[in-house]
Amino acid sequence: MRLLKMATTTVSDFVIWTKHIHGDDALAAHVASLPAGEVLSLEIDGVEGPWRKMDDGKDGRPTPGLRPIGRAQAFWRDLYKTRRGDVVRLEVREAARFGVAEQGAAFVAPPRLERTDDSRRAALEAFLALAGQGWRSEGRTLTRDEMHER
């Protein structure tokens, strides 16, 4: 894996904000310009892992930060608990393909299921089969009027 850019960042939150990336303004600008959901490989103090560009805000403005996913998330949380406020080395690595766990953590939407008559019929039968299951009262049942009189 080839090193693309190197800078430092302050451990100050559960995510990396672009305003906390120092030593390379072009790198901070590059991270801020990434589209939401873009996954890139960062090496923090010698530990490499996947990071995901945060989703845009509700008003459509981009969120200037990176969220750790997969193996990077456990490392960064431990780093945040033990070294909050410290400055650590940050290296952006060449884009890599990550495993299934990291891709799932990146919120990749699964393909939609097709709706067919058979699938609808099976879903209805499964729903109707639930009617006989569940909690039943052992005691006397009351009508609505009886319950309101009490």
Phi and psi in radians as a Rosetta constraint file:
Dihedral C 1 N 2 CA 2 C 2 CIRCULARHARMONIC -1.671 0.35
Dihedral N 2 CA 2 C 2 N 3 CIRCULARHARMONIC 2.391 0.35
Dihedral C 2 N 3 CA 3 C 3 CIRCULARHARMONIC -1.318 0.35
Dihedral N 3 CA 3 C 3 N 4 CIRCULARHARMONIC 2.241 0.35
Dihedral C 3 N 4 CA 4 C 4 CIRCULARHARMONIC -1.751 0.35
Dihedral N 4 CA 4 C 4 N 5 CIRCULARHARMONIC -0.880 0.35
Dihedral C 4 N 5 CA 5 C 5 CIRCULARHARMONIC -2.551 0.35
Dihedral N 5 CA 5 C 5 N 6 CIRCULARHARMONIC 2.682 0.35
Dihedral C 5 N 6 CA 6 C 6 CIRCULARHARMONIC -2.394 0.35
Dihedral N 6 CA 6 C 6 N 7 CIRCULARHARMONIC 2.477 0.35
Dihedral C 6 N 7 CA 7 C 7 CIRCULARHARMONIC -2.734 0.35
Dihedral N 7 CA 7 C 7 N 8 CIRCULARHARMONIC -2.904 0.35
Dihedral C 7 N 8 CA 8 C 8 CIRCULARHARMONIC -2.228 0.35
Dihedral N 8 CA 8 C 8 N 9 CIRCULARHARMONIC 2.781 0.35
Dihedral C 8 N 9 CA 9 C 9 CIRCULARHARMONIC -2.505 0.35
Dihedral N 9 CA 9 C 9 N 10 CIRCULARHARMONIC 2.712 0.35
Dihedral C 9 N 10 CA 10 C 10 CIRCULARHARMONIC -1.667 0.35
Dihedral N 10 CA 10 C 10 N 11 CIRCULARHARMONIC 2.295 0.35
Dihedral C 10 N 11 CA 11 C 11 CIRCULARHARMONIC -1.402 0.35
Dihedral N 11 CA 11 C 11 N 12 CIRCULARHARMONIC 1.717 0.35
Dihedral C 11 N 12 CA 12 C 12 CIRCULARHARMONIC -2.347 0.35
Dihedral N 12 CA 12 C 12 N 13 CIRCULARHARMONIC -0.011 0.35
Dihedral C 12 N 13 CA 13 C 13 CIRCULARHARMONIC -2.815 0.35
Dihedral N 13 CA 13 C 13 N 14 CIRCULARHARMONIC 3.096 0.35
Dihedral C 13 N 14 CA 14 C 14 CIRCULARHARMONIC -1.354 0.35
Dihedral N 14 CA 14 C 14 N 15 CIRCULARHARMONIC -0.064 0.35
Dihedral C 14 N 15 CA 15 C 15 CIRCULARHARMONIC -2.276 0.35
Dihedral N 15 CA 15 C 15 N 16 CIRCULARHARMONIC 2.957 0.35
Dihedral C 15 N 16 CA 16 C 16 CIRCULARHARMONIC -1.802 0.35
Dihedral N 16 CA 16 C 16 N 17 CIRCULARHARMONIC 2.095 0.35
Dihedral C 16 N 17 CA 17 C 17 CIRCULARHARMONIC -1.617 0.35
Dihedral N 17 CA 17 C 17 N 18 CIRCULARHARMONIC 2.514 0.35
Dihedral C 17 N 18 CA 18 C 18 CIRCULARHARMONIC -1.089 0.35
Dihedral N 18 CA 18 C 18 N 19 CIRCULARHARMONIC -0.505 0.35
Dihedral C 18 N 19 CA 19 C 19 CIRCULARHARMONIC -1.217 0.35
Dihedral N 19 CA 19 C 19 N 20 CIRCULARHARMONIC -0.217 0.35
Dihedral C 19 N 20 CA 20 C 20 CIRCULARHARMONIC -1.726 0.35
Dihedral N 20 CA 20 C 20 N 21 CIRCULARHARMONIC 0.081 0.35
Dihedral C 20 N 21 CA 21 C 21 CIRCULARHARMONIC -1.595 0.35
Dihedral N 21 CA 21 C 21 N 22 CIRCULARHARMONIC 2.109 0.35
Dihedral C 21 N 22 CA 22 C 22 CIRCULARHARMONIC -2.132 0.35
Dihedral N 22 CA 22 C 22 N 23 CIRCULARHARMONIC 2.729 0.35
Dihedral C 22 N 23 CA 23 C 23 CIRCULARHARMONIC 1.636 0.35
Dihedral N 23 CA 23 C 23 N 24 CIRCULARHARMONIC -0.236 0.35
Dihedral C 23 N 24 CA 24 C 24 CIRCULARHARMONIC -2.696 0.35
Dihedral N 24 CA 24 C 24 N 25 CIRCULARHARMONIC 1.615 0.35
Dihedral C 24 N 25 CA 25 C 25 CIRCULARHARMONIC -1.114 0.35
Dihedral N 25 CA 25 C 25 N 26 CIRCULARHARMONIC -0.557 0.35
Dihedral C 25 N 26 CA 26 C 26 CIRCULARHARMONIC -1.147 0.35
Dihedral N 26 CA 26 C 26 N 27 CIRCULARHARMONIC -0.650 0.35
Dihedral C 26 N 27 CA 27 C 27 CIRCULARHARMONIC -1.146 0.35
Dihedral N 27 CA 27 C 27 N 28 CIRCULARHARMONIC -0.785 0.35
Dihedral C 27 N 28 CA 28 C 28 CIRCULARHARMONIC -1.061 0.35
Dihedral N 28 CA 28 C 28 N 29 CIRCULARHARMONIC -0.719 0.35
Dihedral C 28 N 29 CA 29 C 29 CIRCULARHARMONIC -1.167 0.35
Dihedral N 29 CA 29 C 29 N 30 CIRCULARHARMONIC -0.672 0.35
Dihedral C 29 N 30 CA 30 C 30 CIRCULARHARMONIC -1.092 0.35
Dihedral N 30 CA 30 C 30 N 31 CIRCULARHARMONIC -0.805 0.35
Dihedral C 30 N 31 CA 31 C 31 CIRCULARHARMONIC -1.091 0.35
Dihedral N 31 CA 31 C 31 N 32 CIRCULARHARMONIC -0.747 0.35
Dihedral C 31 N 32 CA 32 C 32 CIRCULARHARMONIC -1.136 0.35
Dihedral N 32 CA 32 C 32 N 33 CIRCULARHARMONIC -0.512 0.35
Dihedral C 32 N 33 CA 33 C 33 CIRCULARHARMONIC -1.529 0.35
Dihedral N 33 CA 33 C 33 N 34 CIRCULARHARMONIC -0.111 0.35
Dihedral C 33 N 34 CA 34 C 34 CIRCULARHARMONIC -1.120 0.35
Dihedral N 34 CA 34 C 34 N 35 CIRCULARHARMONIC 2.563 0.35
Dihedral C 34 N 35 CA 35 C 35 CIRCULARHARMONIC -1.245 0.35
Dihedral N 35 CA 35 C 35 N 36 CIRCULARHARMONIC 2.657 0.35
Dihedral C 35 N 36 CA 36 C 36 CIRCULARHARMONIC -1.024 0.35
Dihedral N 36 CA 36 C 36 N 37 CIRCULARHARMONIC 2.362 0.35
Dihedral C 36 N 37 CA 37 C 37 CIRCULARHARMONIC 1.589 0.35
Dihedral N 37 CA 37 C 37 N 38 CIRCULARHARMONIC -0.143 0.35
Dihedral C 37 N 38 CA 38 C 38 CIRCULARHARMONIC -1.123 0.35
Dihedral N 38 CA 38 C 38 N 39 CIRCULARHARMONIC 2.304 0.35
Dihedral C 38 N 39 CA 39 C 39 CIRCULARHARMONIC -1.842 0.35
Dihedral N 39 CA 39 C 39 N 40 CIRCULARHARMONIC 2.277 0.35
Dihedral C 39 N 40 CA 40 C 40 CIRCULARHARMONIC -2.338 0.35
Dihedral N 40 CA 40 C 40 N 41 CIRCULARHARMONIC 2.858 0.35
Dihedral C 40 N 41 CA 41 C 41 CIRCULARHARMONIC -1.746 0.35
Dihedral N 41 CA 41 C 41 N 42 CIRCULARHARMONIC 2.132 0.35
Dihedral C 41 N 42 CA 42 C 42 CIRCULARHARMONIC -2.048 0.35
Dihedral N 42 CA 42 C 42 N 43 CIRCULARHARMONIC 2.566 0.35
Dihedral C 42 N 43 CA 43 C 43 CIRCULARHARMONIC -2.001 0.35
Dihedral N 43 CA 43 C 43 N 44 CIRCULARHARMONIC 2.049 0.35
Dihedral C 43 N 44 CA 44 C 44 CIRCULARHARMONIC -1.939 0.35
Dihedral N 44 CA 44 C 44 N 45 CIRCULARHARMONIC 2.027 0.35
Dihedral C 44 N 45 CA 45 C 45 CIRCULARHARMONIC 0.831 0.35
Dihedral N 45 CA 45 C 45 N 46 CIRCULARHARMONIC 0.742 0.35
Dihedral C 45 N 46 CA 46 C 46 CIRCULARHARMONIC 1.541 0.35
Dihedral N 46 CA 46 C 46 N 47 CIRCULARHARMONIC -0.060 0.35
Dihedral C 46 N 47 CA 47 C 47 CIRCULARHARMONIC -1.889 0.35
Dihedral N 47 CA 47 C 47 N 48 CIRCULARHARMONIC 2.029 0.35
Dihedral C 47 N 48 CA 48 C 48 CIRCULARHARMONIC -1.653 0.35
Dihedral N 48 CA 48 C 48 N 49 CIRCULARHARMONIC 2.511 0.35
Dihedral C 48 N 49 CA 49 C 49 CIRCULARHARMONIC -2.984 0.35
Dihedral N 49 CA 49 C 49 N 50 CIRCULARHARMONIC 2.964 0.35
Dihedral C 49 N 50 CA 50 C 50 CIRCULARHARMONIC -1.439 0.35
Dihedral N 50 CA 50 C 50 N 51 CIRCULARHARMONIC 2.478 0.35
Dihedral C 50 N 51 CA 51 C 51 CIRCULARHARMONIC -2.293 0.35
Dihedral N 51 CA 51 C 51 N 52 CIRCULARHARMONIC 2.493 0.35
Dihedral C 51 N 52 CA 52 C 52 CIRCULARHARMONIC -2.044 0.35
Dihedral N 52 CA 52 C 52 N 53 CIRCULARHARMONIC 2.306 0.35
Dihedral C 52 N 53 CA 53 C 53 CIRCULARHARMONIC -1.120 0.35
Dihedral N 53 CA 53 C 53 N 54 CIRCULARHARMONIC 2.287 0.35
Dihedral C 53 N 54 CA 54 C 54 CIRCULARHARMONIC -1.156 0.35
Dihedral N 54 CA 54 C 54 N 55 CIRCULARHARMONIC 2.653 0.35
Dihedral C 54 N 55 CA 55 C 55 CIRCULARHARMONIC -1.162 0.35
Dihedral N 55 CA 55 C 55 N 56 CIRCULARHARMONIC 2.698 0.35
Dihedral C 55 N 56 CA 56 C 56 CIRCULARHARMONIC -1.149 0.35
Dihedral N 56 CA 56 C 56 N 57 CIRCULARHARMONIC 2.712 0.35
Dihedral C 56 N 57 CA 57 C 57 CIRCULARHARMONIC -1.230 0.35
Dihedral N 57 CA 57 C 57 N 58 CIRCULARHARMONIC 2.991 0.35
Dihedral C 57 N 58 CA 58 C 58 CIRCULARHARMONIC -1.088 0.35
Dihedral N 58 CA 58 C 58 N 59 CIRCULARHARMONIC -0.479 0.35
Dihedral C 58 N 59 CA 59 C 59 CIRCULARHARMONIC -1.525 0.35
Dihedral N 59 CA 59 C 59 N 60 CIRCULARHARMONIC 0.038 0.35
Dihedral C 59 N 60 CA 60 C 60 CIRCULARHARMONIC 1.665 0.35
Dihedral N 60 CA 60 C 60 N 61 CIRCULARHARMONIC -0.164 0.35
Dihedral C 60 N 61 CA 61 C 61 CIRCULARHARMONIC -1.299 0.35
Dihedral N 61 CA 61 C 61 N 62 CIRCULARHARMONIC 2.457 0.35
Dihedral C 61 N 62 CA 62 C 62 CIRCULARHARMONIC -1.191 0.35
Dihedral N 62 CA 62 C 62 N 63 CIRCULARHARMONIC 2.515 0.35
Dihedral C 62 N 63 CA 63 C 63 CIRCULARHARMONIC -1.621 0.35
Dihedral N 63 CA 63 C 63 N 64 CIRCULARHARMONIC 2.113 0.35
Dihedral C 63 N 64 CA 64 C 64 CIRCULARHARMONIC -1.463 0.35
Dihedral N 64 CA 64 C 64 N 65 CIRCULARHARMONIC 1.189 0.35
Dihedral C 64 N 65 CA 65 C 65 CIRCULARHARMONIC -2.750 0.35
Dihedral N 65 CA 65 C 65 N 66 CIRCULARHARMONIC 2.894 0.35
Dihedral C 65 N 66 CA 66 C 66 CIRCULARHARMONIC -2.113 0.35
Dihedral N 66 CA 66 C 66 N 67 CIRCULARHARMONIC 2.382 0.35
Dihedral C 66 N 67 CA 67 C 67 CIRCULARHARMONIC -1.926 0.35
Dihedral N 67 CA 67 C 67 N 68 CIRCULARHARMONIC 2.284 0.35
Dihedral C 67 N 68 CA 68 C 68 CIRCULARHARMONIC -1.260 0.35
Dihedral N 68 CA 68 C 68 N 69 CIRCULARHARMONIC 2.532 0.35
Dihedral C 68 N 69 CA 69 C 69 CIRCULARHARMONIC -2.312 0.35
Dihedral N 69 CA 69 C 69 N 70 CIRCULARHARMONIC 2.760 0.35
Dihedral C 69 N 70 CA 70 C 70 CIRCULARHARMONIC 1.054 0.35
Dihedral N 70 CA 70 C 70 N 71 CIRCULARHARMONIC -2.312 0.35
Dihedral C 70 N 71 CA 71 C 71 CIRCULARHARMONIC -1.156 0.35
Dihedral N 71 CA 71 C 71 N 72 CIRCULARHARMONIC -0.455 0.35
Dihedral C 71 N 72 CA 72 C 72 CIRCULARHARMONIC -1.228 0.35
Dihedral N 72 CA 72 C 72 N 73 CIRCULARHARMONIC -0.512 0.35
Dihedral C 72 N 73 CA 73 C 73 CIRCULARHARMONIC -1.153 0.35
Dihedral N 73 CA 73 C 73 N 74 CIRCULARHARMONIC -0.789 0.35
Dihedral C 73 N 74 CA 74 C 74 CIRCULARHARMONIC -1.102 0.35
Dihedral N 74 CA 74 C 74 N 75 CIRCULARHARMONIC -0.749 0.35
Dihedral C 74 N 75 CA 75 C 75 CIRCULARHARMONIC -1.106 0.35
Dihedral N 75 CA 75 C 75 N 76 CIRCULARHARMONIC -0.829 0.35
Dihedral C 75 N 76 CA 76 C 76 CIRCULARHARMONIC -1.150 0.35
Dihedral N 76 CA 76 C 76 N 77 CIRCULARHARMONIC -0.677 0.35
Dihedral C 76 N 77 CA 77 C 77 CIRCULARHARMONIC -1.113 0.35
Dihedral N 77 CA 77 C 77 N 78 CIRCULARHARMONIC -0.707 0.35
Dihedral C 77 N 78 CA 78 C 78 CIRCULARHARMONIC -1.143 0.35
Dihedral N 78 CA 78 C 78 N 79 CIRCULARHARMONIC -0.724 0.35
Dihedral C 78 N 79 CA 79 C 79 CIRCULARHARMONIC -1.096 0.35
Dihedral N 79 CA 79 C 79 N 80 CIRCULARHARMONIC -0.702 0.35
Dihedral C 79 N 80 CA 80 C 80 CIRCULARHARMONIC -1.123 0.35
Dihedral N 80 CA 80 C 80 N 81 CIRCULARHARMONIC -0.708 0.35
Dihedral C 80 N 81 CA 81 C 81 CIRCULARHARMONIC -1.227 0.35
Dihedral N 81 CA 81 C 81 N 82 CIRCULARHARMONIC -0.625 0.35
Dihedral C 81 N 82 CA 82 C 82 CIRCULARHARMONIC -1.704 0.35
Dihedral N 82 CA 82 C 82 N 83 CIRCULARHARMONIC -0.465 0.35
Dihedral C 82 N 83 CA 83 C 83 CIRCULARHARMONIC -2.290 0.35
Dihedral N 83 CA 83 C 83 N 84 CIRCULARHARMONIC 0.580 0.35
Dihedral C 83 N 84 CA 84 C 84 CIRCULARHARMONIC -0.983 0.35
Dihedral N 84 CA 84 C 84 N 85 CIRCULARHARMONIC 2.313 0.35
Dihedral C 84 N 85 CA 85 C 85 CIRCULARHARMONIC 1.616 0.35
Dihedral N 85 CA 85 C 85 N 86 CIRCULARHARMONIC -0.233 0.35
Dihedral C 85 N 86 CA 86 C 86 CIRCULARHARMONIC -1.341 0.35
Dihedral N 86 CA 86 C 86 N 87 CIRCULARHARMONIC 2.723 0.35
Dihedral C 86 N 87 CA 87 C 87 CIRCULARHARMONIC -1.735 0.35
Dihedral N 87 CA 87 C 87 N 88 CIRCULARHARMONIC 2.242 0.35
Dihedral C 87 N 88 CA 88 C 88 CIRCULARHARMONIC -2.148 0.35
Dihedral N 88 CA 88 C 88 N 89 CIRCULARHARMONIC 2.753 0.35
Dihedral C 88 N 89 CA 89 C 89 CIRCULARHARMONIC -1.359 0.35
Dihedral N 89 CA 89 C 89 N 90 CIRCULARHARMONIC 2.363 0.35
Dihedral C 89 N 90 CA 90 C 90 CIRCULARHARMONIC -2.193 0.35
Dihedral N 90 CA 90 C 90 N 91 CIRCULARHARMONIC 2.207 0.35
Dihedral C 90 N 91 CA 91 C 91 CIRCULARHARMONIC -2.200 0.35
Dihedral N 91 CA 91 C 91 N 92 CIRCULARHARMONIC 2.305 0.35
Dihedral C 91 N 92 CA 92 C 92 CIRCULARHARMONIC -1.622 0.35
Dihedral N 92 CA 92 C 92 N 93 CIRCULARHARMONIC 2.171 0.35
Dihedral C 92 N 93 CA 93 C 93 CIRCULARHARMONIC -1.719 0.35
Dihedral N 93 CA 93 C 93 N 94 CIRCULARHARMONIC 2.897 0.35
Dihedral C 93 N 94 CA 94 C 94 CIRCULARHARMONIC -1.044 0.35
Dihedral N 94 CA 94 C 94 N 95 CIRCULARHARMONIC 2.523 0.35
Dihedral C 94 N 95 CA 95 C 95 CIRCULARHARMONIC -0.954 0.35
Dihedral N 95 CA 95 C 95 N 96 CIRCULARHARMONIC 2.402 0.35
Dihedral C 95 N 96 CA 96 C 96 CIRCULARHARMONIC -2.282 0.35
Dihedral N 96 CA 96 C 96 N 97 CIRCULARHARMONIC 2.823 0.35
Dihedral C 96 N 97 CA 97 C 97 CIRCULARHARMONIC -1.633 0.35
Dihedral N 97 CA 97 C 97 N 98 CIRCULARHARMONIC 2.256 0.35
Dihedral C 97 N 98 CA 98 C 98 CIRCULARHARMONIC -1.792 0.35
Dihedral N 98 CA 98 C 98 N 99 CIRCULARHARMONIC 2.906 0.35
Dihedral C 98 N 99 CA 99 C 99 CIRCULARHARMONIC -1.244 0.35
Dihedral N 99 CA 99 C 99 N 100 CIRCULARHARMONIC 3.110 0.35
Dihedral C 99 N 100 CA 100 C 100 CIRCULARHARMONIC -1.065 0.35
Dihedral N 100 CA 100 C 100 N 101 CIRCULARHARMONIC -0.701 0.35
Dihedral C 100 N 101 CA 101 C 101 CIRCULARHARMONIC -1.079 0.35
Dihedral N 101 CA 101 C 101 N 102 CIRCULARHARMONIC -0.740 0.35
Dihedral C 101 N 102 CA 102 C 102 CIRCULARHARMONIC -1.237 0.35
Dihedral N 102 CA 102 C 102 N 103 CIRCULARHARMONIC -0.644 0.35
Dihedral C 102 N 103 CA 103 C 103 CIRCULARHARMONIC -1.151 0.35
Dihedral N 103 CA 103 C 103 N 104 CIRCULARHARMONIC -0.677 0.35
Dihedral C 103 N 104 CA 104 C 104 CIRCULARHARMONIC -1.137 0.35
Dihedral N 104 CA 104 C 104 N 105 CIRCULARHARMONIC -0.655 0.35
Dihedral C 104 N 105 CA 105 C 105 CIRCULARHARMONIC -1.209 0.35
Dihedral N 105 CA 105 C 105 N 106 CIRCULARHARMONIC -0.335 0.35
Dihedral C 105 N 106 CA 106 C 106 CIRCULARHARMONIC -1.493 0.35
Dihedral N 106 CA 106 C 106 N 107 CIRCULARHARMONIC 0.149 0.35
Dihedral C 106 N 107 CA 107 C 107 CIRCULARHARMONIC 1.061 0.35
Dihedral N 107 CA 107 C 107 N 108 CIRCULARHARMONIC 0.860 0.35
Dihedral C 107 N 108 CA 108 C 108 CIRCULARHARMONIC -1.385 0.35
Dihedral N 108 CA 108 C 108 N 109 CIRCULARHARMONIC 2.139 0.35
Dihedral C 108 N 109 CA 109 C 109 CIRCULARHARMONIC -1.232 0.35
Dihedral N 109 CA 109 C 109 N 110 CIRCULARHARMONIC 2.371 0.35
Dihedral C 109 N 110 CA 110 C 110 CIRCULARHARMONIC -1.286 0.35
Dihedral N 110 CA 110 C 110 N 111 CIRCULARHARMONIC 2.781 0.35
Dihedral C 110 N 111 CA 111 C 111 CIRCULARHARMONIC -1.156 0.35
Dihedral N 111 CA 111 C 111 N 112 CIRCULARHARMONIC 2.583 0.35
Dihedral C 111 N 112 CA 112 C 112 CIRCULARHARMONIC -1.279 0.35
Dihedral N 112 CA 112 C 112 N 113 CIRCULARHARMONIC 2.551 0.35
Dihedral C 112 N 113 CA 113 C 113 CIRCULARHARMONIC -1.425 0.35
Dihedral N 113 CA 113 C 113 N 114 CIRCULARHARMONIC 2.554 0.35
Dihedral C 113 N 114 CA 114 C 114 CIRCULARHARMONIC -1.391 0.35
Dihedral N 114 CA 114 C 114 N 115 CIRCULARHARMONIC 2.480 0.35
Dihedral C 114 N 115 CA 115 C 115 CIRCULARHARMONIC -1.705 0.35
Dihedral N 115 CA 115 C 115 N 116 CIRCULARHARMONIC 1.993 0.35
Dihedral C 115 N 116 CA 116 C 116 CIRCULARHARMONIC -2.128 0.35
Dihedral N 116 CA 116 C 116 N 117 CIRCULARHARMONIC 2.948 0.35
Dihedral C 116 N 117 CA 117 C 117 CIRCULARHARMONIC -1.089 0.35
Dihedral N 117 CA 117 C 117 N 118 CIRCULARHARMONIC -0.667 0.35
Dihedral C 117 N 118 CA 118 C 118 CIRCULARHARMONIC -1.127 0.35
Dihedral N 118 CA 118 C 118 N 119 CIRCULARHARMONIC -0.739 0.35
Dihedral C 118 N 119 CA 119 C 119 CIRCULARHARMONIC -1.195 0.35
Dihedral N 119 CA 119 C 119 N 120 CIRCULARHARMONIC -0.630 0.35
Dihedral C 119 N 120 CA 120 C 120 CIRCULARHARMONIC -1.170 0.35
Dihedral N 120 CA 120 C 120 N 121 CIRCULARHARMONIC -0.729 0.35
Dihedral C 120 N 121 CA 121 C 121 CIRCULARHARMONIC -1.114 0.35
Dihedral N 121 CA 121 C 121 N 122 CIRCULARHARMONIC -0.747 0.35
Dihedral C 121 N 122 CA 122 C 122 CIRCULARHARMONIC -1.130 0.35
Dihedral N 122 CA 122 C 122 N 123 CIRCULARHARMONIC -0.686 0.35
Dihedral C 122 N 123 CA 123 C 123 CIRCULARHARMONIC -1.156 0.35
Dihedral N 123 CA 123 C 123 N 124 CIRCULARHARMONIC -0.730 0.35
Dihedral C 123 N 124 CA 124 C 124 CIRCULARHARMONIC -1.117 0.35
Dihedral N 124 CA 124 C 124 N 125 CIRCULARHARMONIC -0.752 0.35
Dihedral C 124 N 125 CA 125 C 125 CIRCULARHARMONIC -1.103 0.35
Dihedral N 125 CA 125 C 125 N 126 CIRCULARHARMONIC -0.711 0.35
Dihedral C 125 N 126 CA 126 C 126 CIRCULARHARMONIC -1.133 0.35
Dihedral N 126 CA 126 C 126 N 127 CIRCULARHARMONIC -0.681 0.35
Dihedral C 126 N 127 CA 127 C 127 CIRCULARHARMONIC -1.150 0.35
Dihedral N 127 CA 127 C 127 N 128 CIRCULARHARMONIC -0.793 0.35
Dihedral C 127 N 128 CA 128 C 128 CIRCULARHARMONIC -1.203 0.35
Dihedral N 128 CA 128 C 128 N 129 CIRCULARHARMONIC -0.464 0.35
Dihedral C 128 N 129 CA 129 C 129 CIRCULARHARMONIC -1.203 0.35
Dihedral N 129 CA 129 C 129 N 130 CIRCULARHARMONIC -0.326 0.35
Dihedral C 129 N 130 CA 130 C 130 CIRCULARHARMONIC -1.296 0.35
Dihedral N 130 CA 130 C 130 N 131 CIRCULARHARMONIC -0.280 0.35
Dihedral C 130 N 131 CA 131 C 131 CIRCULARHARMONIC -1.052 0.35
Dihedral N 131 CA 131 C 131 N 132 CIRCULARHARMONIC -0.632 0.35
Dihedral C 131 N 132 CA 132 C 132 CIRCULARHARMONIC -1.429 0.35
Dihedral N 132 CA 132 C 132 N 133 CIRCULARHARMONIC -0.108 0.35
Dihedral C 132 N 133 CA 133 C 133 CIRCULARHARMONIC -1.764 0.35
Dihedral N 133 CA 133 C 133 N 134 CIRCULARHARMONIC 2.909 0.35
Dihedral C 133 N 134 CA 134 C 134 CIRCULARHARMONIC 1.972 0.35
Dihedral N 134 CA 134 C 134 N 135 CIRCULARHARMONIC -2.973 0.35
Dihedral C 134 N 135 CA 135 C 135 CIRCULARHARMONIC -1.493 0.35
Dihedral N 135 CA 135 C 135 N 136 CIRCULARHARMONIC 2.381 0.35
Dihedral C 135 N 136 CA 136 C 136 CIRCULARHARMONIC -2.222 0.35
Dihedral N 136 CA 136 C 136 N 137 CIRCULARHARMONIC 2.481 0.35
Dihedral C 136 N 137 CA 137 C 137 CIRCULARHARMONIC -1.338 0.35
Dihedral N 137 CA 137 C 137 N 138 CIRCULARHARMONIC 2.390 0.35
Dihedral C 137 N 138 CA 138 C 138 CIRCULARHARMONIC -1.490 0.35
Dihedral N 138 CA 138 C 138 N 139 CIRCULARHARMONIC -0.412 0.35
Dihedral C 138 N 139 CA 139 C 139 CIRCULARHARMONIC -1.605 0.35
Dihedral N 139 CA 139 C 139 N 140 CIRCULARHARMONIC -2.887 0.35
Dihedral C 139 N 140 CA 140 C 140 CIRCULARHARMONIC -1.243 0.35
Dihedral N 140 CA 140 C 140 N 141 CIRCULARHARMONIC 2.389 0.35
Dihedral C 140 N 141 CA 141 C 141 CIRCULARHARMONIC -1.599 0.35
Dihedral N 141 CA 141 C 141 N 142 CIRCULARHARMONIC 2.524 0.35
Dihedral C 141 N 142 CA 142 C 142 CIRCULARHARMONIC -1.936 0.35
Dihedral N 142 CA 142 C 142 N 143 CIRCULARHARMONIC 2.604 0.35
Dihedral C 142 N 143 CA 143 C 143 CIRCULARHARMONIC -1.411 0.35
Dihedral N 143 CA 143 C 143 N 144 CIRCULARHARMONIC 2.976 0.35
Dihedral C 143 N 144 CA 144 C 144 CIRCULARHARMONIC -1.078 0.35
Dihedral N 144 CA 144 C 144 N 145 CIRCULARHARMONIC -0.763 0.35
Dihedral C 144 N 145 CA 145 C 145 CIRCULARHARMONIC -1.114 0.35
Dihedral N 145 CA 145 C 145 N 146 CIRCULARHARMONIC -0.696 0.35
Dihedral C 145 N 146 CA 146 C 146 CIRCULARHARMONIC -1.114 0.35
Dihedral N 146 CA 146 C 146 N 147 CIRCULARHARMONIC -0.681 0.35
Dihedral C 146 N 147 CA 147 C 147 CIRCULARHARMONIC -1.168 0.35
Dihedral N 147 CA 147 C 147 N 148 CIRCULARHARMONIC -0.668 0.35
Dihedral C 147 N 148 CA 148 C 148 CIRCULARHARMONIC -1.262 0.35
Dihedral N 148 CA 148 C 148 N 149 CIRCULARHARMONIC -0.489 0.35
Dihedral C 148 N 149 CA 149 C 149 CIRCULARHARMONIC -1.178 0.35
Dihedral N 149 CA 149 C 149 N 150 CIRCULARHARMONIC -0.533 0.35
